[in-house]
């Protein structure tokens, strides 16, 4: 083989090794936190339902422009399932705090939900 062919073989080998390494890391990270993903999904769904709760009249089981009495049940969210636990705190007329803790991790997912927006809290 000539020098060009040898250099090309080495370059291709290095690129393949890097690609395999990146792919392995990407897939392994995804497998380590399936509970985190499921807990996040549950929180996103609850956030979406909170808008309907906020706007619905009290006589129909809503908050009538308030989050002061919102519960997990109002958002169709169980306090615990196979993927994690959920709590609601700091209820006011225009906001509440939703916390999710994925099972078998030290991760805490926290979001302040407002009538017109959300703010994720970094820990």
N, C-alpha and C positions, 0 to 999 in steps of 0.2 A: 504494500500500500504506500501511496505517496503521503507527503506531509499534509496536504489538504484533506485527504480522506481521513487520516488519523485524527486531525483536529476536528473534523466534522463529527466523527464517531464520539469523541470525548465530549463535545458540546452537546450533542443529542443526549448522551448518557446523563450529563449534569442536569439538563432541562427535565428529563423524565424523572430523575430522583427528586428534584424540587417539586414538581407537580404531584407526585405520589405523596410526598411529605405534607404538602398543603392540604390535599384531599383527605388524608388520614386524620389530620388535626381537626379539620372542619367537621367530618362525620363523627369523630369521637366526642367532640364538644356537644353536638346535638343529642347524642345518646345519653350523656351524663345528666341532663336536666329536663327530662320529659315532664316531670311534675311542675317545673317552673313554667313551661309553655302552657300546660293545661290550667294552671292557676291564673296565669295572665289572661288566658282566653275567658275564663269564668269572670274575671274582673272586668274585662272589656264588655262582656254581655251585660253585666250588672250596671255598668256606667251607661250603656245605651238605654236600659230599662228605667234608669233614674230620671231621664228626661220626661218620659211618659208619666212616671209617678208624680213628678213636680208639677206638671201641667194639669193633671187629672183632678177634678173636684173631690173634696173629702167624702161626699156622699157616695162616690163611686170608688172609694178606696185609695184615693190619691192624696197628695200633699197640699193641694190648692195653693200653689206658688210658695211652698215651704218644704224644707227637708228636716224640720225639727222632730218629726215622729217617724222618719224612715227606718225600716228594719230590713234585715237580710231577706225575710220572707216577702216583703214588698217588692224586692228586686229578683225574686225567684232564685235565691242563692242560699244553699245550706251552709250552716256554720262550719261544717266539716264534711269532706268527701275523700275519696281515695287519693286525690292529688294534693290536698292542702286544707288549711283552715282559713276562715275569713272572719273579720270583725268590722263593725262600724262604730265610729266615735266622733266626737267634736261636731255634733249636729247643731246647725243653726238654720235660720230661715232660708239662707241662700247657699249653704254648702254642708258637706260632711266628709269625713275621712274614712276611706276604705283601705283595709290592710289585708294582704294575703300572705300566708306563710306556706310555701311548698313543703310537702312531706319529705323527710329524710335530707333536708338541707338546712343551712343557716341563713338562707336568703329571706329577706323581708321586702315585699313589694308594697309600696304605699302610694296612695294617690288622694289628692284633695279634689272632690267633685263639686263643681259649681253649676248653677243653672245653665250657664252658657259656655262652659269650658272645663278643662281638667288640668291639674298640675301634678306631675309625677315627682315624688320626693326621693332624692338620692340618699342612701344610707351608706 
